Amino acid sequence: MKKASMILSHLTDQPQFKSLKQHACYKKYLSLLGAKWQKAIAFVYIRNETLFVAVTHPGFKMELNYNKDILKSVLTQLSDIDKSCKMLRAQKVVVFHSKYRSVIQHSSQNATVPFYNELASPDFCIESLDEDIKAKFEAIKAQIRGQHS
């Protein structure tokens, strides 16, 4: 009986699933970087011997531009040490801002609309001679009483 890891490794060795192996190497590369950079980087890919690094915020772009040499050296060391990632070679590093967000990002969404209790009380008096204004205030009082019930 074959194990799942053996089946997956056999599949990633197939030429048509070359992108799966690259994706695993990209994940290894991101895990070698610091925690701050892992949150800053949305995704990476290599095309024509150029490492493209997409950042989640424009502020990170300037910081990573100053550290292009470190990004390139970590990639070179990974390709030298890990033989399965030897296809990761890059001569240049390009950092750009992406509209896509990082996979690591955690977001909590509320499924319901928040409900607030009525804080106003219908105990106010109207000292106006105009009947239209009195009628509108009485309607407001009735709405507040209806929400308190």
C-alpha positions as CSV (number, residue, x, y, z in Angstrom):
1,M,0.0,0.0,0.0
2,K,1.4,3.3,-1.1
3,K,1.4,6.3,1.2
4,A,0.0,9.7,0.2
5,S,3.4,11.4,0.4
6,M,4.9,8.8,-2.0
7,I,2.0,9.4,-4.5
8,L,2.4,13.2,-4.2
9,S,6.2,13.0,-4.8
10,H,5.6,10.8,-7.8
11,L,3.1,13.2,-9.2
12,T,5.3,16.3,-8.7
13,D,8.1,14.5,-10.7
14,Q,5.8,14.3,-13.7
15,P,6.5,17.1,-16.3
16,Q,2.9,18.2,-16.5
17,F,2.9,19.0,-12.8
18,K,6.2,21.0,-12.8
19,S,4.3,24.0,-11.4
20,L,3.5,22.0,-8.2
21,K,7.1,21.5,-7.5
22,Q,7.9,25.1,-8.2
23,H,5.1,26.2,-5.9
24,A,6.5,24.0,-3.1
25,C,9.9,25.6,-3.6
26,Y,8.4,29.0,-3.5
27,K,6.8,28.2,-0.2
28,K,10.2,26.9,1.1
29,Y,11.8,30.1,0.0
30,L,9.2,32.3,1.8
31,S,9.6,30.2,5.0
32,L,13.3,31.0,5.0
33,L,12.7,34.7,5.1
34,G,11.9,36.5,8.3
35,A,8.4,36.7,9.8
36,K,8.1,40.4,8.9
37,W,8.9,39.7,5.3
38,Q,6.6,36.7,5.2
39,K,3.7,39.0,6.1
40,A,4.9,41.6,3.6
41,I,5.2,39.3,0.6
42,A,2.0,38.2,-1.1
43,F,3.6,35.9,-3.7
44,V,6.8,35.3,-5.6
45,Y,7.5,33.8,-9.0
46,I,10.5,33.5,-11.4
47,R,10.4,34.3,-15.1
48,N,13.3,34.7,-17.4
49,E,15.8,34.5,-14.6
50,T,14.1,37.3,-12.8
51,L,12.6,36.9,-9.3
52,F,9.4,38.8,-9.0
53,V,8.3,39.6,-5.5
54,A,4.8,41.0,-4.9
55,V,4.3,42.9,-1.7
56,T,1.0,43.6,0.0
57,H,1.6,47.2,0.9
58,P,3.6,49.9,-0.9
59,G,5.6,50.7,2.2
60,F,7.2,47.2,2.1
61,K,8.3,47.8,-1.5
62,M,10.9,50.4,-0.5
63,E,12.3,48.2,2.3
64,L,12.6,45.1,0.0
65,N,14.2,47.2,-2.7
66,Y,17.0,48.0,-0.3
67,N,17.4,44.3,0.5
68,K,17.4,42.8,-3.0
69,D,20.8,41.3,-2.4
70,I,19.5,39.4,0.6
71,L,16.5,38.1,-1.3
72,K,18.8,36.9,-4.1
73,S,21.3,35.3,-1.8
74,V,18.7,33.3,0.1
75,L,17.3,32.1,-3.2
76,T,20.7,31.0,-4.4
77,Q,21.5,29.2,-1.1
78,L,18.1,27.4,-1.3
79,S,18.8,26.2,-4.9
80,D,22.3,25.1,-3.9
81,I,21.3,23.2,-0.8
82,D,17.9,21.7,-1.8
83,K,18.4,19.7,-5.0
84,S,14.6,19.6,-5.7
85,C,14.7,23.4,-6.0
86,K,17.7,23.7,-8.3
87,M,15.6,25.3,-11.0
88,L,15.2,28.5,-8.8
89,R,17.9,30.7,-10.3
90,A,17.6,34.4,-10.7
91,Q,19.9,37.2,-11.9
92,K,17.6,40.1,-11.0
93,V,15.0,40.9,-8.4
94,V,11.9,43.0,-9.1
95,V,9.7,44.1,-6.2
96,F,6.2,45.4,-7.0
97,H,3.0,46.2,-5.2
98,S,0.1,43.8,-5.8
99,K,-3.6,44.3,-5.3
100,Y,-3.8,40.7,-4.1
101,R,-3.4,40.0,-0.5
102,S,-1.1,37.5,1.3
103,V,-2.3,34.0,1.8
104,I,-1.1,34.2,5.4
105,Q,-3.4,37.1,6.2
106,H,-6.2,36.3,8.6
107,S,-9.5,38.1,8.2
108,S,-12.5,37.9,10.4
109,Q,-15.8,38.8,8.8
110,N,-19.1,39.3,10.6
111,A,-21.9,37.4,9.0
112,T,-24.6,39.6,10.6
113,V,-25.4,43.2,10.7
114,P,-24.8,44.6,14.2
115,F,-28.0,45.5,16.0
116,Y,-28.1,48.4,18.4
117,N,-30.8,49.0,21.1
118,E,-32.6,52.3,21.1
119,L,-31.0,54.7,23.6
120,A,-33.5,57.5,23.2
121,S,-36.5,57.8,25.5
122,P,-40.0,59.1,24.5
123,D,-40.2,61.3,27.6
124,F,-39.8,64.8,26.2
125,C,-42.2,67.7,25.9
126,I,-42.9,69.9,23.0
127,E,-43.4,73.7,23.6
128,S,-44.3,74.8,20.1
129,L,-47.4,76.6,18.8
130,D,-47.0,75.0,15.3
131,E,-49.3,72.0,14.9
132,D,-47.2,70.4,12.1
133,I,-44.1,70.4,14.4
134,K,-46.1,68.9,17.3
135,A,-47.5,66.2,15.0
136,K,-44.0,65.2,13.8
137,F,-42.6,65.0,17.3
138,E,-45.6,62.9,18.4
139,A,-44.8,60.5,15.4
140,I,-41.2,60.3,16.6
141,K,-42.4,59.5,20.2
142,A,-44.5,56.7,18.8
143,Q,-41.6,55.2,16.9
144,I,-39.4,55.3,20.0
145,R,-42.1,53.6,22.1
146,G,-42.5,51.0,19.4
147,Q,-38.7,50.2,19.5
148,H,-38.7,50.0,23.3
149,S,-41.5,47.3,23.3
